[in-house]
Every structure is written in structure tokens, then in C-alpha cells.
Amino acid sequence: MKQAIVRLVVLAVLLLNQILITLGWNPLPFSEEQIYEGVSSVAVVIMAIYSWWKNNNITKEAQQAHKHMLALKSKKGNRRG
């Protein structure tokens, strides 16, 4: 539910911004290049944090799950030979 509301609010802000630009008034005091650079920087930071979090077992639960997975793989490998 929260995600749907966030998407709706972001869409409304973007539509309002686009309407104002079409009418000849730029509500954001930034150039298009500055906005692009800012969004790109934020995207890089978010993806770097996500990649680091996703590929590392940070929480104790994740570490335990990783050990359990390795044990299961070890048992499976022993059955083949």
C-alpha cells in the first residue's frame, strides 16, 4: 500500500512539474544537466550500497543461512560420488 502511495505522489509531482515547464515556468532552479548529474550520483550510491548489501552476509541470520546452504551443498555433493 505504501509503495502505491509513493508512486502516486511521485507521479503527481512529475506531472505538475511537466505542466509548469510546458507553460514556460521552470519550478526547479536547476539546469537539466545539474538534475541529470544529481540523479546519476544518487543512483550510483544506491546501487553501490545495494550491491554491497546483496552480495555480503551482513546479518547474523544471513550468515547462519549461508552456513546452512553450504552444509546442504556439501551433503548433496557427497551423494553423487
Secondary structure as UniProt FT lines:
FT   HELIX           2..22
FT   TURN            23..24
FT   HELIX           32..54
FT   HELIX           60..80
//
